[in-house]
Amino acid sequence: MPTATEPLVVLGIVLDSHNRVLLVRRVGEERWIFPGGQSEPGEAEAETVVREVMEETGVGCEAMAFVGRRTHPESNRAIVYWRCKALSAAVAVRDTKEIAQAKWVPLPESLDLLGMNIFEPVKEILLSST
């Protein structure tokens, strides 16, 4: 569980009707990740992911299903993943202090961009949706 100094991080696997997933690249980093962020006090995970995806990318989404929880192998932070359905398609980076780029990526290409540390249940979603 996250400590009081480290709020839970909630990430969204946002899929659209064209077999694409929404990915972001943080400022100063080259790798692509799922949009999301820290939960606020009293905020449900599903609320966090919807809010964070909108704040970072301008994409409206609906949290559909909890995917899983893990301690991230690089950051050692508690991370939860939610499968989400896109409700809008236009992508516009709204948090320019944190996010350098956001885009829809075809599912096969997403596996290459996300790298080797992808959470296995998430990988299964991306592979089964292609």
C-alpha positions as CSV (number, residue, x, y, z in Angstrom):
1,M,0.0,0.0,0.0
2,P,1.2,3.5,-0.6
3,T,2.3,5.6,2.3
4,A,1.0,8.9,3.4
5,T,3.9,10.5,1.5
6,E,3.4,8.4,-1.6
7,P,-0.2,8.4,-2.9
8,L,-1.4,5.6,-5.1
9,V,-0.6,6.0,-8.8
10,V,-3.5,5.0,-11.1
11,L,-2.8,4.4,-14.8
12,G,-5.4,4.0,-17.6
13,I,-5.2,1.6,-20.5
14,V,-7.5,3.7,-22.7
15,L,-8.6,1.9,-25.8
16,D,-10.6,3.3,-28.7
17,S,-12.8,1.7,-31.3
18,H,-9.9,1.7,-33.8
19,N,-7.8,-0.8,-31.9
20,R,-5.5,2.0,-30.6
21,V,-4.3,2.7,-27.1
22,L,-3.6,6.2,-25.6
23,L,0.1,6.7,-24.6
24,V,2.0,9.7,-23.2
25,R,5.6,10.7,-23.1
26,R,6.7,12.7,-20.0
27,V,8.8,15.9,-20.3
28,G,12.5,15.0,-20.4
29,E,11.9,11.3,-21.0
30,E,12.0,9.2,-24.2
31,R,9.8,6.3,-23.3
32,W,6.1,6.1,-23.7
33,I,3.8,5.2,-20.8
34,F,0.1,5.0,-20.0
35,P,-1.6,8.3,-18.9
36,G,-2.5,8.6,-15.2
37,G,-1.3,9.9,-11.9
38,Q,-1.7,10.2,-8.2
39,S,-5.0,9.8,-6.4
40,E,-6.2,12.6,-4.3
41,P,-7.4,12.1,-0.7
42,G,-10.8,10.3,-0.7
43,E,-10.8,9.8,-4.5
44,A,-11.8,6.4,-5.9
45,E,-9.3,4.8,-8.3
46,A,-11.8,4.9,-11.2
47,E,-12.3,8.7,-10.5
48,T,-8.5,9.2,-10.5
49,V,-7.9,7.6,-13.8
50,V,-10.7,9.5,-15.6
51,R,-9.5,12.8,-14.1
52,E,-5.9,12.2,-14.8
53,V,-6.4,11.0,-18.4
54,M,-8.5,14.2,-19.1
55,E,-5.9,16.5,-17.3
56,E,-3.0,15.0,-19.3
57,T,-4.5,14.4,-22.7
58,G,-7.9,16.0,-23.1
59,V,-9.4,12.6,-23.8
60,G,-12.6,11.7,-22.0
61,C,-12.8,8.1,-20.9
62,E,-14.8,5.7,-18.8
63,A,-13.1,3.4,-16.3
64,M,-14.4,-0.1,-17.3
65,A,-12.5,-2.6,-15.2
66,F,-9.7,-2.9,-12.6
67,V,-6.8,-4.8,-14.3
68,G,-4.3,-5.2,-11.5
69,R,-1.9,-3.8,-8.9
70,R,1.9,-4.1,-8.6
71,T,4.9,-2.4,-7.2
72,H,6.6,-0.9,-10.2
73,P,10.0,-2.5,-10.8
74,E,11.7,0.8,-11.5
75,S,10.0,3.4,-9.3
76,N,9.1,1.0,-6.5
77,R,5.7,2.8,-6.3
78,A,2.3,1.2,-5.8
79,I,0.6,1.3,-9.2
80,V,-2.9,0.2,-10.2
81,Y,-4.1,-0.2,-13.8
82,W,-7.6,0.3,-15.1
83,R,-9.0,-0.6,-18.5
84,C,-10.8,2.4,-19.9
85,K,-13.0,3.1,-22.9
86,A,-12.4,6.3,-24.9
87,L,-15.3,8.6,-25.0
88,S,-13.6,11.2,-27.2
89,A,-10.8,10.9,-29.8
90,A,-9.1,14.3,-30.0
91,V,-5.8,14.4,-28.1
92,A,-4.4,17.6,-26.8
93,V,-1.6,17.8,-24.2
94,R,-3.1,19.8,-21.4
95,D,-0.5,19.4,-18.7
96,T,2.6,20.8,-20.5
97,K,4.7,20.8,-17.4
98,E,4.6,17.0,-17.1
99,I,3.5,15.7,-20.6
100,A,5.6,16.4,-23.7
101,Q,3.5,14.3,-26.1
102,A,0.3,12.2,-26.2
103,K,-1.0,10.1,-29.0
104,W,-3.1,7.2,-30.1
105,V,-1.0,4.2,-31.0
106,P,-2.0,1.1,-32.9
107,L,-2.0,-1.9,-30.4
108,P,0.9,-3.9,-32.1
109,E,3.1,-0.8,-32.1
110,S,2.3,0.0,-28.5
111,L,4.1,-3.1,-27.2
112,D,7.3,-1.8,-28.8
113,L,6.9,1.7,-27.4
114,L,6.1,0.5,-23.9
115,G,9.2,-1.7,-23.5
116,M,10.0,-4.9,-21.6
117,N,8.7,-3.9,-18.1
118,I,5.0,-4.0,-19.2
119,F,2.8,-5.5,-16.5
120,E,1.7,-9.0,-17.7
121,P,-2.1,-8.5,-17.3
122,V,-1.8,-5.2,-19.3
123,K,0.2,-7.0,-22.0
124,E,-2.5,-9.6,-22.3
125,I,-5.1,-6.9,-22.8
126,L,-3.1,-5.3,-25.6
127,L,-2.4,-8.6,-27.3
128,S,-6.0,-9.8,-27.0
129,S,-7.4,-6.6,-28.4
130,T,-5.4,-6.8,-31.7
